[in-house]
């Protein structure tokens, strides 16, 4: 993703939060220990995206937070 902002739109009860919660967990930086991705490694270790080490190294733990409206 090259955009600075991403807007997820859809009708009510369409699963936006179900999609955004794991994405937030994948990208979120640990406030107490920036650069530590052990939380993400534990959660996503059995997923297909975790197998792509280049992707994980680039994006895992790379964003401060998400804005949920």
Protein Blocks (a to p, Z undefined) as FASTA:
>chain_A
ZZfbdcddddehiommmmmmmmmmmmpccfklghiaklmmmmmmmpmklmmmmlmmmmgo
pafbdcdZZ
